[in-house]
Amino acid sequence: MQAEPDAENATGGGAARANGTPVAPVGPATPVAAGPAKAGPAKAGPAKAGAGAPVKSRRFPSITRDTARPEGSGRAVPGAVSTPARQWPMLSVLTATAVGLLTTAFGHPRVGCLAIGLALIAASVMRRVLPSVGMLAVRSRFTDMITYGLLGVAITLLALVMAAPKPWLVIPFTESAVRFTVR
């Protein structure tokens, strides 16, 4: 990321933020020597165009004026396509979650929780595999994958060991762990 001063700031026009608060002018990060060039032997190497132009520093500014663009702000599909088509990863996860919630509301809690858990696992896989997932990207790729994956696995396991009416997955130590903690 490289900081670039405002055009108004560079010309000394007195820039202001969007909310109207004034911003102090920013000078060049590297001092520029003013005055005539020294007379002497010509230096070997390419000549710079605009020898008196200020040199742009590669260092970060001491005061930042903006935030970095989030990683997930890119689109999953080019901009010529409509917004729902560009956000298909997020819409697919939300649709699967809505189906799971409706299934749970209509009296099938295990199937509904499985649908929600599998939707989160699919979100984790999409975040890993797809280069751009639109609004499904909230944090860094690694953090999103871990968060979606752990929540999806936890919800799926809870749906499988749910005791109503009979668990689909029996884990031997869960019965004693529940008795020990609830006692």
Buried (B, 14 or more C-beta within 10 A) or exposed (E): EEBEBBEEBBEEEEBEEEEEEEBEBBEEBEEEEEEEEEEEEEEEEEEEEEEEEEEEEEEEEEEEBEEEEEBBEEBBBEEEEEEEEBBBBBBBBBEBBEBBBEBBEEEBBBBBBBBBBBBBBBBBBBBBEBEBBBBBBBBEBEEBBBBBBEBBBEBBBEBBBBEEEEBEEEEEEEEEEEEEEEE
